[in-house]
Amino acid sequence: MEFFETSKYFYFKKSVYVSLRWIGIIGQFITVNFVFFFLNLTFDLFIANAIIFLGILSNLYLIFIHKKNELSEKLSFFFLVIDILQLGFLLFLTGGIINPFIIFLLIPSSFSASNLSIKTNSILVLLTTALIILLTFFSMDLPKPLNDHFHVSPYYYYAIPLALIIALFFLNYFAMIFGQQSRLKRKALE
């Protein structure tokens, strides 16, 4: 039995996914450059923009090379892993778990929950959970001069990843229920 189910009920509509990725990429680019140039916070801008550029290249691949209007479950999984790792690496460069944009790490797997199979989404949730845990213990400091003044209690510091993981499972559970209902309606209409 193949891991990625090939059912026509598990897919992403390419135009919607590409549009959502453009919103994310443009948001990342604006945020990274605004923080560096206007707020004068220092971090490795070149690497951050290079990571964003990889997101641009992957989106251009979807637009110009992948000709189908729908992304299969396997291809959707691959690009969602890219999205999760790309954002995870940007967060690694800019403070890890204490970066306020850490909440955006929940979006790719939550988005997939309503469109992909439970098996595929479970892997994405586990990947996101592992990344949250890694970012709790391994990351660069917050950009200077924020890291000079930002000190929190260990209770609060470890509560952040715990809250994110609980929210991740909660959001995915409800998105899977919604997605299952949508797929059943599509089946009934055929």
DAURDA-V687783 format. One record per backbone hydrogen bond with DSSP energy under -1.0 kcal/mol. CO is the residue of the C=O (numbers start at 1). NH is the residue of the N-H. E is the energy in kcal/mol with one decimal. If there is no record, write none. Layout:
co=CO nh=NH e=E
co=CO nh=NH e=E
This chain:
co=7 nh=10 e=-1.5
co=12 nh=71 e=-3.1
co=13 nh=17 e=-2.2
co=14 nh=18 e=-2.9
co=15 nh=19 e=-1.9
co=16 nh=20 e=-2.4
co=17 nh=21 e=-2.4
co=18 nh=22 e=-2.3
co=19 nh=23 e=-2.1
co=20 nh=24 e=-2.1
co=21 nh=25 e=-3.0
co=22 nh=26 e=-2.9
co=23 nh=27 e=-2.3
co=24 nh=28 e=-2.6
co=25 nh=29 e=-2.7
co=26 nh=30 e=-2.7
co=27 nh=31 e=-2.5
co=28 nh=32 e=-2.8
co=29 nh=33 e=-2.2
co=30 nh=34 e=-2.7
co=31 nh=35 e=-2.6
co=32 nh=36 e=-1.7
co=33 nh=37 e=-2.9
co=34 nh=38 e=-2.2
co=34 nh=39 e=-1.6
co=35 nh=41 e=-2.1
co=42 nh=144 e=-1.2
co=43 nh=45 e=-1.6
co=44 nh=48 e=-2.1
co=45 nh=49 e=-2.7
co=46 nh=50 e=-2.1
co=47 nh=51 e=-2.3
co=48 nh=52 e=-1.9
co=49 nh=53 e=-2.3
co=50 nh=54 e=-1.7
co=51 nh=55 e=-1.3
co=52 nh=56 e=-1.8
co=53 nh=57 e=-2.5
co=54 nh=58 e=-2.2
co=55 nh=59 e=-1.9
co=56 nh=60 e=-2.5
co=57 nh=61 e=-2.0
co=58 nh=62 e=-1.6
co=59 nh=63 e=-2.0
co=60 nh=64 e=-3.0
co=61 nh=65 e=-2.2
co=61 nh=66 e=-2.1
co=69 nh=14 e=-2.4
co=71 nh=12 e=-1.8
co=72 nh=76 e=-2.7
co=73 nh=77 e=-2.5
co=74 nh=78 e=-2.1
co=75 nh=79 e=-2.3
co=76 nh=80 e=-2.4
co=77 nh=81 e=-2.3
co=78 nh=82 e=-1.8
co=79 nh=83 e=-2.3
co=80 nh=84 e=-2.6
co=81 nh=85 e=-2.8
co=82 nh=86 e=-2.8
co=83 nh=87 e=-2.3
co=84 nh=88 e=-2.4
co=85 nh=89 e=-2.5
co=86 nh=90 e=-2.0
co=87 nh=91 e=-2.4
co=88 nh=92 e=-2.2
co=89 nh=93 e=-1.9
co=91 nh=96 e=-3.3
co=92 nh=140 e=-3.0
co=95 nh=98 e=-1.4
co=96 nh=99 e=-1.7
co=99 nh=102 e=-2.1
co=101 nh=104 e=-1.6
co=102 nh=105 e=-1.8
co=103 nh=106 e=-1.6
co=104 nh=107 e=-1.0
co=106 nh=110 e=-1.7
co=107 nh=111 e=-2.9
co=108 nh=112 e=-1.9
co=109 nh=113 e=-1.2
co=112 nh=115 e=-1.4
co=112 nh=116 e=-2.9
co=117 nh=121 e=-2.6
co=118 nh=122 e=-2.4
co=119 nh=123 e=-1.7
co=120 nh=124 e=-1.8
co=121 nh=125 e=-2.6
co=122 nh=126 e=-2.4
co=123 nh=127 e=-2.6
co=124 nh=128 e=-2.5
co=125 nh=129 e=-2.6
co=126 nh=130 e=-2.6
co=127 nh=131 e=-2.3
co=128 nh=132 e=-2.4
co=129 nh=133 e=-2.3
co=130 nh=134 e=-2.7
co=131 nh=135 e=-2.8
co=132 nh=136 e=-1.1
co=133 nh=137 e=-1.2
co=134 nh=138 e=-3.1
co=135 nh=97 e=-1.5
co=143 nh=146 e=-1.3
co=144 nh=42 e=-1.9
co=145 nh=148 e=-1.1
co=146 nh=149 e=-1.4
co=146 nh=150 e=-1.2
co=153 nh=157 e=-2.7
co=154 nh=158 e=-2.4
co=156 nh=160 e=-1.4
co=158 nh=162 e=-1.2
co=159 nh=163 e=-2.8
co=160 nh=164 e=-2.4
co=161 nh=165 e=-2.6
co=162 nh=166 e=-2.3
co=163 nh=167 e=-2.6
co=164 nh=168 e=-2.6
co=165 nh=169 e=-2.2
co=166 nh=170 e=-2.5
co=167 nh=171 e=-3.1
co=168 nh=172 e=-2.2
co=169 nh=173 e=-2.2
co=170 nh=174 e=-1.9
co=171 nh=175 e=-2.3
co=172 nh=176 e=-2.5
co=173 nh=177 e=-1.8
co=174 nh=178 e=-2.3
co=175 nh=179 e=-2.8
co=176 nh=180 e=-2.5
co=177 nh=181 e=-2.1
co=178 nh=182 e=-2.2
co=179 nh=183 e=-2.5
co=180 nh=184 e=-2.2
co=181 nh=185 e=-1.9
co=182 nh=186 e=-2.2
co=183 nh=187 e=-2.5
co=184 nh=188 e=-2.2
co=185 nh=189 e=-1.8
